[in-house]
Amino acid sequence: MDPAVVVATTDPECRAAASRWASAVGAAVEVADTSPVARRHWSGASAVVVDAAMARRLVEVGAPRRPHVVLVDPEVGHGDAVWRTAVELGAALVCRPDATGQVEVLDLLSSALEGRGEACVVAVVGAVGGAGASTLAAGLATSAARRSWRTVLCDLDPAGGIDLVLGADAVAGARWDTLDVTGGQLPASALVDVLPRHGDVAFLTRSRDAPSDRADPDGVVAALRRASDLVVLDVPRHPAALPVVGCAELTVVVVPEDVRGIAAARHLVEDLRQVAGTVVAVGRGQPGGLGRGALAPHLGVPVVTRLGHHRSLRRDVGAGRGPAHVRSLDRVAGTLLGLVGLGGAR
C-alpha cells in the first residue's frame, strides 16, 4: 500500500519540515531517499514533498505530472530552474523549509488526504424564534446518521443549545470555546474525533456561560466537510451569521404557519438570497394557524414539506430525550435528504 505522504529527499532540513507539516495534519510519512524509491511511490501517494535536487532526478527518470506536490527549496527566488522543474512535475507549491508558506502547505496536504469540500452542507434557519429550526437540524442529522452517512451537526448560535435539543448536554467532548486552532489548518479527521457524539451524530456547540470562541467558523466548517458526508448547520437568523450559508448546497427556512412567521420569513428569504444557493421552506404547523397552503404564495421559494405540530416532539425535546423518535420528523428529514442526494442508505 502506498503511504499517505512521501518525502522524497536526502536533505535533513527538508525532511524535518515535511515531518512537521505531516504531523500537523495527522499524516504518516515515508522517506524516499533515492529516486527509484520515490518513483515507485510517485503516482500512488496522496501527496509528495520533494526537495529540488530529487525533483530534478525524478524529471530525468520520467516521473509524470501529478497533483498535490510540494517542492521544497531553500533558494526559492534565486534563478528559474526550480520553477521549470516544478512545472514539469505539476508542483502546486514551491516553498522554503522554514515557516514561510506553512498555511498553504497544510491546506494542500489536508486537501490531498481528506478531499476538499466533499461533504454536503445543509443549513437550517428559523424564520422566528421558536420556529423549530434546531429541532429540525437535530432531526435531520439523526436521520442521516441512521442512513449510515457520516454526519456532523454544527451549532452556530452564540448561545449554543443543540446539545440540549439532542439530549446530550452531559456528553464530554470539544466545544466551540475549547477548540484551539490558532496554529492554522485544521486536521479534519482529528477535529471530528474530539467532538462529542450522540449516537452516530458528532456535534459541535458552545459550553454554557463560556467566553468568546477562539475558532473561526468558516475554517471549522471547511474542516468538517473534509471528514464527513453531511454537515448540518443550525444557523441563527441574525444578519451577521447568515453569510456562512454560502457554503451550503441547501438552505432550509423553517416557517411557522402564522402571520408573524410568514412576514419574518419573507425578509429572511430576501437576505438569504444574497448569500445562499438553493433556498427552500419547511412549514411548521401551529395550533389555530393558517394551514399548510398559506406559505407558498408569499415566500417566493419552494415549500418542500411540512412538519406538523406534535406535542410529543415538544415533550421529548423538552425532557432531554431528543427528537429521534417522532416519525413525522424523520419523514421531513428524509424529504430534505432526498433533495441533496442522501435519501438512501450509504
N, C-alpha and C positions, 0 to 999 in steps of 0.2 A: 504494500500500500504506500502511495506517495505521501510524504509528510505535508503538514499544513503550510509551513513556511520554510523554504530552502534558503540558506545563507551561503551564497557562492563567493567565497573569499579566502585568502590566506592572510589578510590584514587583521591584526588583533583589534584595531580601533573600529573597523567596520563590523567585525564580529560582535564586539561589545555593544555597539549601537543597535545592531539588529536584534540582539538578545533582549535589550532593554525595551525596544518597541514591541517585540512579540509578547514579552511578559505583560506589557500594559494592556494588550487586547486578549490575553489569556490563551495564546497560541504556543504550541510546541514547535521547536525548530530542529532542523537537521543541517549541520555544516557540511558543505561540499567544497573541499579544498583542492580539488583537481577538476579540470574541465570535463573529463569523461563522466565523473560522478554528477557534476552539475548538469551536464547534457542529458543524462539518464532521467533526472527528475524534472527537467525543464518544463515539459508540457503538462505533467500531472499535478504538480504542486499548486496549492491555492494561490500562493504569492511567492515571489522571488526577490530577495535583497542581494544585490551583486555589486562588487567593487569594480572600478573602472578597468583594471588590468584583466580580471576574469571575464568581464563583459567583452573585451576585445577578443579574447580567446574563444568565447562562445560564438561570436560572429564568424571567426575563422573556421570553426567546425560545423557551421551551417545551422545553428540554432534559429528557429523561425521566430517571427514576431509573436508576442503573446501579451495578454493583459496582466495587470497587477504586478508590474516590475518596478522596483525602486533601485536606481543606480546611485551608489554612494561614492563620492569623490571629494577629498578634502581640498582639491584645487579647482572647484567649480568657479567658473568665471575667467579662468586663465586658458585661453585657447578654445577652439570649437571642436576639437577631435572627440571629446567626450559626448558632445551633443549629437554628432553624427552616429556614434555608437548607440546612443540612447534611441535614436530614431530607428536604427536597424533592428533593435531588439523589441521595440514597442514600449520602452520605459515610460511610465506615466509621470514619474518624478525623478529629478536629479537633485541630490542634496548632499550636504556635508554630514559627517557622522556626529556632529555636535547637536545641540538642541534646535538649530535652525531647521525649520520645516517640519518639526515634530508633529504638529497637529495634522498636517496634510498626510504625513506618513501613516499615522494611526488611523485616519479616516480611510485611506486606501486599503490598509490591511484588514480593517473591520469589514469593509465592503467585500473584499475577496473571501473572507472566512464565513461571513454570515449573510451575504446578499445585501442589497440596498433597497429598502422600501418594499420588501416582498409582502409584508402583511397588508391586509385590507384594514382601513381605518373607517369606523363608523362613529360619528359624533351625534350625541343626543342632547338637545337643549329644550328646556321648558319655556313655554310662552309666558307663563306667570309662575310665581312661587306656589308650590304645592300641586303643580300640574301632574307630577308623577314621572318626571324625566329620570331621576335617579333610580327609581324602581324599574323603569323600562330598561335603562342601561344595565342594571344588575341582572335583570331577567334575560336580556339579550346575550350578555356574557355567559351566563349559566347555561342557556340553551345551546350556544355554540360549543361550549366545552363538553356538553352532553353528546354532541355530534363528533367528538374527538378532535375538534380544531384547537390548536394551541392558542389560548385566549388570555389577554391581559385587560383588566378593567382599570382605567386611569381616571381618577377623580381630580378635576381641575378647579373645583370650588375652593376658594381660600379657607372656607370654614370646614372643609372636609366632610366626612359623614357617610361615605359609601360603605365603609366597614360596618356601620350600624344597620344600613339597609340590608346588607348581606347576612347580618347576624354573626359577624366575625370580628368584632371590635377587640376581643381579647387575644386574637392571634398575633404571635410575635412576627416581626419582620421589619424591613426598612420602610420608612415613611418619607414623604417629600422633605420634611425638615431634618431628616437624618442622612439623606443622600449627600455625599461629599464628592462632587465631580469637578473640583477646581483644577484637576490635572489635565482636563481636555476631553478627548474622545472617550465615550462610554463603551466598555466591552459589553455588548448586548446580552450575551448568554449569562455573564456574571451578574448583570443587573437583575435579570429575571430570577436567577437563583436565590437572591436575597430578599425578594418580595414576599410578603405574607400570602397565604393561599386559603381559599375557602373551597373545599373540594378540589376540582381541577382548574379553578379560576385563580390566577395570580392577580393581585390588585395593589394599587398604589394610591394612598390617600395621606392626609395630614394627621399628625397627632393632635389631640385636643389641647388647646392653650399653648401651642408651640410657637417658637419665634419664627421669623421670616425664613422662607425656603432658601437653600443655597443652590438648588439645581435649576437650570434653565429648562422650562417646559418643552420647548421645541427640540432641544438636544435629547431630552429623555424620551420623548415620543418617537423621535427618529431611531433611537437605540432599541426601543421596544419593538418597532416594526421589523428590525433585522433578526429578531429571535422569536417571532410569533407568526401565527396565521391570521389572527384578528386582534386589533386593538380597539376597544370601545372607550370613547371619551365621554365622560359626564361633564358637560360644559356649562358653566354659569352663564346667565343671559346678559350680564353687563358688558358694554361695548369693548372694554379693554381685553376681555377674554376671547372674543369672537374670532380674531384672526387665526387662531390655532386650527380652526376648522378647514383652513385652506389645504391641509394635507389629507383631508377625509374624502374617500370615494363617495360617501353618502352622509348627508346631514339630515337628521330627523328632528322635526319640531313637534313637541307634544302639546296639543291644544285642547284645553277644556272646552266642552261644547256649551259655552255660555257667552254672553255679550262681552264680558270683560276679557275672557280668553281669546276670543276672535279678534278684538280690537288690538290687543297686545301682540298677537301673532302676526297681524298684518305689518306692523312696524318692524318686528323682529325679522320676518322674512325679507323685507327690503334691505335691512342691514346685512343679512347673511348672503344675499345675492352678490354683494360686493366682494366677498372673500371666498365663498364656498363654490363647489362644483354643483353636484346634484342635491337639491333640497326637496324633501317630501314632508308631509304632515301625517301625524297619527292622532286621530280624535280620541279624547278621553271623556267617556260618559260621565254625566253628573246627575244626581237626583234632581228631577224637575228641570233638567237642562233643555237645550234647544233641539237635541236629537242628532242623529248621525248625518242627516242631509244638510246641516246648517253651515258646515265649514267650507266646502268646495267653492261656492260662488264668491267667496270673499278673500281667499288666500292667494290665489294665483299660482299655487303649486299642487301637485297631485296629493290627494288624501288617500294613502295606500291601504290603510287598515284602521281598526278602531279597537281600543281597549275599554271595555265596559267598566262600570262602577261595581266593584266587588268588595263587600265588607270583609270577606275572608282574606283578601290580599292586604288590605289595610291592617287587619288584625295581625296577620303573620309578620308583616314587616315591623309593626309597632312592638310586637312581642320579641323581636330579635331572632325570628325563625327564618327570615329571608323570604324571597319571592319565588322559590323554586317549585312550589307545589300547586301553583294555580295554572290550570290548563289553558285558559284563555290568554294568559301572558306568554306561555310557550308558543301558542298559535301565532300571536302577533310577532314574537321574535322570529319564528320560522318564516313568516312573510318577509320580514326585513332582511334576514339572512339570504333568502332566495334572490332578493334584488341585487346582492353583491356576489352571487355565485357560490354561497356557502350553505345553501339549504339542505344539502345531503350530508351524509356521513363522510368523514375524511378517509 
